[in-house]
């Protein structure tokens, strides 16, 4: 066996192949997305305490999350343009500073209206970080390893989520809920350490940075809707809408379904969250390897179909089979997370260097904004169909993703230009 073949067979050869600069960039992007997840999750974890503190209705409490997601879509699109105009690393720093500052500020909110505004501004950074970090690593990674390299960045979401649950458990065990939720938001200052690291150690990939600077059309929204890119942008946005519509349906309504229609008191406990987080992490990592082995489109299709089938199976489990409900939740969470692994590499490969940030930022975040409407649709339909019956729209969303793939090319092995 040749040395080259032996190297490729090593489990983490993809990480070694990034080179010294690429490995430092990986640490920065992984930390950025992990802390992005952490700063996002402190809200849902504190929601009960915040609702009681400000005497909120369910609608007012829900609006805090809705505002975050809607504004994050705007932030992601803006960050994509910035990544093409000022560079990936500079944009990464700007987004991390934004979500960290406004997460901490949320802890000082004196009323609901102030918290709502501060959370909206936090969404700008939250939505923008992934676009900058994913592109940064995609441009350092070799074509044969790009899927798994960017997927490991995606897996940072589960790591940040897990960290937030641990800190939440400690803080709420030691402090009164009226002050504990504020403390949890104040821990959102953690990214300050990451900013110091990124500014000192991380640079854009040299071989593409010059191309970006020399282009006259970099960071142009109109350019991604012209000529050959029109079809790509429309179908990529539709793909992102389907995948995120399915995911948000599950994330929003699965706990309610389990609690109200299955009567499971385990929902919301640390053990249940640990179960979901473990499945999510394994899904992100596994999806990354499969997208390099099978191709981008096949991997999306496999996990979209599996997710749709599992949703339908899940909501039709017979009464009394609650153990099966918990067991089936693991593959459902696994597949719903694994499908995201291909986005970073696939979207990066669909656009040239000068438009990569803009194209990736717009299509992914358009999907986030429109996909967030699916849980609302489920809520309306749940009145007549029940939560379980209405969750079938999550399966429909995954069907939309599969249809969108028909209009997109396979990019496995494509060199970034």
C-alpha positions as CSV (number, residue, x, y, z in Angstrom):
1,X,0.0,0.0,0.0
2,X,1.4,3.4,-1.0
3,X,2.1,6.2,1.5
4,X,-0.6,8.3,0.0
5,X,-3.2,5.6,0.3
6,X,-2.2,4.9,3.9
7,X,-2.5,8.6,4.7
8,X,-6.0,8.8,3.2
9,X,-7.1,5.8,5.3
10,X,-6.2,7.4,8.6
11,X,-9.4,8.6,10.5
12,X,-8.4,12.2,10.9
13,X,-6.3,12.7,7.8
14,X,-8.8,15.4,6.8
15,X,-7.7,17.5,9.8
16,X,-4.0,17.0,9.1
17,X,-4.5,17.9,5.4
18,X,-5.7,21.4,6.4
19,X,-2.1,22.4,7.2
20,X,-1.1,24.6,10.1
21,X,-3.1,27.6,9.1
22,X,-6.1,25.6,8.3
23,X,-6.0,23.8,11.6
24,X,-5.9,27.1,13.5
25,X,-8.8,28.3,11.3
26,X,-10.7,25.1,12.2
27,X,-10.3,25.8,15.9
28,X,-11.6,29.4,15.4
29,X,-14.6,28.3,13.3
30,X,-15.5,25.4,15.6
31,X,-15.3,27.6,18.6
32,X,-17.3,30.3,16.9
33,X,-20.2,28.0,16.0
34,X,-20.1,26.1,19.3
35,X,-20.4,29.4,21.3
36,X,-23.0,30.6,18.8
37,X,-25.1,27.6,19.8
38,X,-24.4,28.2,23.5
39,X,-25.5,31.8,23.3
40,X,-28.6,30.8,21.3
41,X,-29.6,28.0,23.8
42,X,-29.5,30.2,26.9
43,X,-32.9,31.6,25.9
44,X,-34.9,28.4,25.6
45,X,-33.2,27.0,28.8
46,X,-34.2,30.2,30.7
47,X,-37.6,30.6,29.1
48,X,-39.6,29.3,32.1
49,X,-37.8,31.7,34.5
50,X,-38.1,34.6,32.1
51,X,-41.8,34.0,31.5
52,X,-42.4,34.0,35.2
53,X,-40.2,37.1,35.9
54,X,-41.9,39.3,33.3
55,X,-45.3,37.6,33.6
56,X,-45.4,36.8,29.9
57,X,-48.0,35.0,27.9
58,X,-47.0,32.0,25.8
59,X,-47.3,34.2,22.6
60,X,-44.9,36.8,24.1
61,X,-42.4,34.1,25.2
62,X,-42.6,32.5,21.8
63,X,-42.0,35.8,20.1
64,X,-38.5,36.0,21.6
65,X,-37.5,32.9,19.7
66,X,-39.3,33.9,16.5
67,X,-37.6,37.3,16.5
68,X,-34.2,35.7,16.9
69,X,-34.7,33.4,14.0
70,X,-36.1,36.0,11.6
71,X,-33.4,38.5,12.3
72,X,-30.8,35.8,12.2
73,X,-31.8,35.2,8.6
74,X,-31.1,38.9,7.8
75,X,-27.8,38.7,9.7
76,X,-26.7,35.6,7.8
77,X,-27.4,37.2,4.4
78,X,-25.5,40.4,5.5
79,X,-22.6,38.3,6.8
80,X,-22.3,36.5,3.5
81,X,-21.9,39.8,1.7
82,X,-19.3,41.0,4.3
83,X,-17.4,37.7,3.9
84,X,-17.0,38.4,0.2
85,X,-16.1,42.1,0.7
86,X,-13.9,42.2,3.8
87,X,-12.9,38.6,4.2
88,X,-13.9,35.5,6.0
89,X,-11.9,36.0,9.3
90,X,-12.9,39.6,9.7
91,X,-16.6,38.7,9.3
92,X,-16.2,35.9,11.7
93,X,-14.8,38.3,14.4
94,X,-17.7,40.8,13.7
95,X,-20.4,38.2,14.1
96,X,-18.9,36.6,17.3
97,X,-18.6,40.1,18.9
98,X,-22.2,40.9,17.9
99,X,-23.8,37.8,19.4
100,X,-21.6,37.9,22.5
101,X,-22.2,41.5,23.3
102,X,-26.0,41.3,22.9
103,X,-26.3,38.0,24.7
104,X,-24.6,39.6,27.8
105,X,-26.8,42.7,27.4
106,X,-29.9,40.5,27.5
107,X,-29.0,39.7,31.1
108,X,-29.4,43.4,32.0
109,X,-32.9,43.8,30.4
110,X,-35.2,45.7,32.7
111,X,-38.4,44.8,30.8
112,X,-39.8,42.5,28.2
113,X,-39.6,45.1,25.4
114,X,-35.9,45.7,26.0
115,X,-35.2,42.0,26.1
116,X,-37.0,41.5,22.8
117,X,-34.9,44.2,21.1
118,X,-31.6,42.9,22.5
119,X,-32.5,39.4,21.4
120,X,-33.2,40.6,17.9
121,X,-29.7,42.2,17.7
122,X,-28.2,39.0,19.1
123,X,-29.8,37.2,16.1
124,X,-27.8,39.3,13.7
125,X,-24.6,37.7,15.0
126,X,-26.1,34.3,15.5
127,X,-27.2,34.1,11.9
128,X,-24.0,35.4,10.5
129,X,-21.3,33.3,12.2
130,X,-22.0,30.0,10.4
131,X,-21.7,31.5,7.0
132,X,-18.3,33.0,7.7
133,X,-16.9,29.9,9.6
134,X,-18.2,27.3,7.1
135,X,-16.7,29.1,4.1
136,X,-13.4,29.6,5.8
137,X,-12.9,25.9,6.4
138,X,-14.3,24.9,3.0
139,X,-11.6,27.0,1.4
140,X,-8.8,25.4,3.4
141,X,-10.1,21.8,3.0
142,X,-9.1,19.5,0.1
143,X,-12.0,18.5,-2.2
144,X,-12.0,14.8,-1.0
145,X,-12.2,15.9,2.6
146,X,-14.3,19.0,2.4
147,X,-17.6,17.4,3.4
148,X,-16.3,15.9,6.7
149,X,-14.2,19.0,7.6
150,X,-17.1,21.3,7.4
151,X,-19.4,18.8,9.0
152,X,-17.2,18.8,12.1
153,X,-17.8,22.5,12.2
154,X,-21.5,21.8,12.1
155,X,-21.1,19.3,15.0
156,X,-19.9,22.2,17.2
157,X,-23.6,23.1,17.5
158,X,-24.2,19.9,19.6
159,X,-21.1,20.7,21.7
160,X,-22.3,24.3,22.5
161,X,-25.7,23.0,23.2
162,X,-24.3,20.4,25.7
163,X,-22.2,23.0,27.4
164,X,-25.2,25.3,27.8
165,X,-27.2,22.5,29.5
166,X,-24.3,21.9,31.9
167,X,-24.0,25.5,32.8
168,X,-27.7,25.9,33.1
169,X,-27.9,23.0,35.5
170,X,-25.2,24.4,37.7
171,X,-26.5,28.0,37.7
172,X,-30.2,27.2,38.3
173,X,-29.2,24.8,41.1
174,X,-27.2,27.4,42.9
175,X,-29.2,30.6,42.3
176,X,-32.8,31.7,42.5
177,X,-34.5,31.6,39.1
178,X,-35.1,35.4,39.2
179,X,-31.4,36.0,39.0
180,X,-30.2,32.7,37.5
181,X,-31.5,33.5,34.0
182,X,-29.6,36.8,34.1
183,X,-26.4,35.0,35.1
184,X,-26.8,32.4,32.3
185,X,-27.0,35.3,29.8
186,X,-23.9,36.9,31.3
187,X,-21.9,33.7,30.7
188,X,-22.5,34.6,27.0
189,X,-19.3,36.6,27.4
190,X,-17.3,33.4,26.9
191,X,-16.7,34.2,23.2
192,X,-14.4,37.1,24.2
193,X,-11.6,34.5,24.6
194,X,-12.3,33.1,21.1
195,X,-12.1,36.6,19.6
196,X,-8.6,37.1,21.0
197,X,-7.5,33.7,19.6
198,X,-9.0,34.4,16.1
199,X,-7.4,37.8,15.8
200,X,-4.0,36.5,16.7
201,X,-3.9,33.2,14.9
202,X,-6.4,32.9,12.1
203,X,-6.1,34.1,8.5
204,X,-8.1,33.6,5.3
205,X,-7.0,30.8,2.9
206,X,-4.2,32.5,0.9
207,X,-4.9,30.8,-2.4
208,X,-8.5,32.2,-2.5
209,X,-8.0,35.5,-0.7
210,X,-6.3,37.0,-3.7
211,X,-9.0,35.9,-6.0
212,X,-11.6,37.5,-3.8
213,X,-9.8,40.8,-3.7
214,X,-9.3,41.0,-7.4
215,X,-12.9,40.4,-8.3
216,X,-15.0,43.4,-9.2
217,X,-18.4,41.7,-8.4
218,X,-17.6,40.4,-5.0
219,X,-20.4,40.5,-2.4
220,X,-23.2,41.3,-4.9
221,X,-26.8,40.1,-4.3
222,X,-27.8,40.8,-7.9
223,X,-24.9,38.7,-9.2
224,X,-26.3,35.5,-7.6
225,X,-29.5,36.0,-9.5
226,X,-27.9,36.5,-12.9
227,X,-27.1,34.0,-15.7
228,X,-26.0,30.6,-14.6
229,X,-26.4,31.4,-10.9
230,X,-30.2,32.1,-11.1
231,X,-31.1,28.4,-11.2
232,X,-28.6,27.5,-8.6
233,X,-29.7,30.2,-6.1
234,X,-33.4,29.4,-6.5
235,X,-33.0,25.6,-6.0
236,X,-30.4,26.0,-3.2
237,X,-32.8,28.3,-1.4
238,X,-35.6,25.8,-1.9
239,X,-33.3,23.0,-0.5
240,X,-32.5,25.0,2.6
241,X,-36.2,25.8,3.1
242,X,-37.2,22.1,3.0
243,X,-34.5,20.9,5.3
244,X,-34.9,23.7,7.9
245,X,-38.7,23.5,7.7
246,X,-38.5,19.8,8.7
247,X,-36.0,20.5,11.4
248,X,-37.9,23.4,12.9
249,X,-41.1,21.4,12.9
250,X,-39.4,18.7,15.0
251,X,-37.5,21.1,17.3
252,X,-40.6,23.1,18.0
253,X,-43.4,20.5,18.3
254,X,-41.7,17.2,19.2
255,X,-41.5,18.1,23.0
256,X,-45.1,19.2,23.0
257,X,-46.2,16.0,21.2
258,X,-44.4,13.8,23.6
259,X,-45.7,15.6,26.7
260,X,-49.4,16.2,25.7
261,X,-50.1,13.2,23.4
262,X,-47.7,10.6,24.9
263,X,-47.7,11.8,28.5
264,X,-43.9,11.5,28.9
265,X,-42.7,13.4,31.9
266,X,-39.1,12.8,30.8
267,X,-39.3,15.6,28.2
268,X,-37.2,18.6,29.2
269,X,-35.1,16.7,31.7
270,X,-31.3,16.5,31.5
271,X,-31.3,12.9,30.6
272,X,-33.6,13.5,27.6
273,X,-31.6,16.4,26.4
274,X,-28.4,14.3,26.7
275,X,-30.1,11.6,24.5
276,X,-30.9,14.2,21.8
277,X,-27.6,16.0,21.9
278,X,-25.6,12.7,21.6
279,X,-27.7,11.7,18.6
280,X,-27.3,15.1,17.0
281,X,-23.5,15.1,17.4
282,X,-23.2,11.6,15.9
283,X,-25.5,12.6,13.1
284,X,-23.4,15.7,12.1
285,X,-20.2,13.7,12.1
286,X,-21.6,10.7,10.2
287,X,-23.3,12.9,7.6
288,X,-20.0,14.6,6.9
289,X,-18.2,11.3,6.1
290,X,-21.1,10.1,3.9
291,X,-21.3,13.3,1.9
292,X,-17.6,12.7,0.9
293,X,-18.1,9.0,0.2
294,X,-21.5,9.0,-1.5
295,X,-21.8,12.5,-2.8
296,X,-23.6,15.6,-1.7
297,X,-27.0,15.0,-3.4
298,X,-27.3,11.3,-2.4
299,X,-26.6,12.1,1.2
300,X,-29.2,14.9,1.3
301,X,-31.7,12.5,-0.3
302,X,-31.0,9.6,2.0
303,X,-31.4,11.6,5.2
304,X,-34.4,13.6,3.9
305,X,-36.3,10.4,3.0
306,X,-35.3,8.8,6.3
307,X,-36.4,11.9,8.3
308,X,-39.7,12.0,6.6
309,X,-40.4,8.3,7.1
310,X,-39.3,8.5,10.8
311,X,-41.6,11.5,11.4
312,X,-44.6,9.5,10.1
313,X,-43.6,6.4,12.0
314,X,-43.1,8.4,15.2
315,X,-46.5,10.0,15.2
316,X,-48.2,6.7,14.6
317,X,-46.6,4.6,17.4
318,X,-49.4,2.8,19.2
319,X,-50.6,3.9,22.6
320,X,-48.7,2.4,25.5
321,X,-45.5,1.9,23.5
322,X,-43.7,4.8,25.1
323,X,-40.4,3.0,25.3
324,X,-40.5,2.7,21.5
325,X,-41.1,6.4,21.4
326,X,-37.9,7.2,23.2
327,X,-35.9,4.6,21.2
328,X,-37.1,5.9,17.9
329,X,-36.3,9.4,18.9
330,X,-32.6,8.7,18.6
331,X,-32.6,7.8,14.9
332,X,-35.0,10.7,14.2
333,X,-32.7,13.2,15.9
334,X,-29.7,11.5,14.2
335,X,-31.1,11.9,10.7
336,X,-32.5,15.4,11.3
337,X,-29.0,16.6,12.2
338,X,-27.0,14.5,9.7
339,X,-28.8,16.2,6.8
340,X,-27.2,19.5,7.8
341,X,-23.7,18.2,7.4
342,X,-23.6,18.6,3.7
343,X,-24.7,22.3,3.5
344,X,-21.3,23.9,4.2
345,X,-19.4,22.0,1.5
346,X,-22.3,21.9,-1.0
347,X,-23.2,25.6,-1.0
348,X,-19.5,26.6,-1.0
349,X,-18.9,24.5,-4.1
350,X,-21.9,26.0,-6.0
351,X,-20.5,29.5,-6.1
352,X,-17.1,31.0,-7.1
353,X,-14.9,32.7,-4.5
354,X,-16.1,36.3,-5.1
355,X,-19.8,35.2,-4.6
356,X,-19.4,32.3,-2.2
357,X,-20.2,34.2,1.0
358,X,-23.2,36.0,-0.6
359,X,-24.6,32.8,-2.3
360,X,-24.2,30.7,0.8
361,X,-25.4,33.3,3.2
362,X,-28.5,34.1,1.2
363,X,-29.7,30.6,0.3
364,X,-29.1,29.1,3.7
365,X,-30.7,32.0,5.6
366,X,-33.6,32.3,3.1
367,X,-34.3,28.7,4.0
368,X,-34.1,29.6,7.7
369,X,-36.6,32.4,7.4
370,X,-39.2,30.5,5.3
371,X,-38.6,27.2,7.0
372,X,-39.4,28.8,10.4
373,X,-43.0,29.2,9.1
374,X,-43.6,25.5,9.1
375,X,-43.9,25.3,12.9
376,X,-46.5,28.1,12.7
377,X,-48.5,26.1,10.1
378,X,-48.4,23.0,12.4
379,X,-49.7,25.2,15.2
380,X,-52.7,26.3,13.2
381,X,-53.4,22.8,11.9
382,X,-53.0,21.2,15.3
383,X,-56.4,22.5,16.5
384,X,-58.2,20.2,14.1
385,X,-55.6,17.5,13.5
386,X,-53.9,17.3,16.8
387,X,-50.2,18.0,17.2
388,X,-49.1,14.6,16.0
389,X,-51.3,14.7,12.8
390,X,-50.2,18.3,12.0
391,X,-46.5,17.2,12.3
392,X,-46.9,15.5,8.9
393,X,-46.0,18.9,7.4
394,X,-42.5,18.2,8.6
395,X,-42.4,15.2,6.3
396,X,-43.7,17.4,3.5
397,X,-40.9,19.9,4.1
398,X,-38.3,17.1,3.6
399,X,-40.1,16.1,0.4
400,X,-39.6,19.7,-0.9
401,X,-35.9,19.3,-0.2
402,X,-35.7,16.2,-2.3
403,X,-37.5,17.9,-5.2
404,X,-35.1,20.8,-5.0
405,X,-32.1,18.5,-5.5
406,X,-33.4,17.8,-9.0
407,X,-32.4,21.3,-10.0
408,X,-28.9,21.2,-8.6
409,X,-25.6,19.6,-9.8
410,X,-23.5,17.1,-7.9
411,X,-20.3,18.9,-6.7
412,X,-18.4,16.0,-5.1
413,X,-14.7,16.5,-5.8
414,X,-15.1,20.0,-7.2
415,X,-12.2,22.4,-6.9
416,X,-13.1,25.8,-5.5
417,X,-12.6,28.5,-8.1
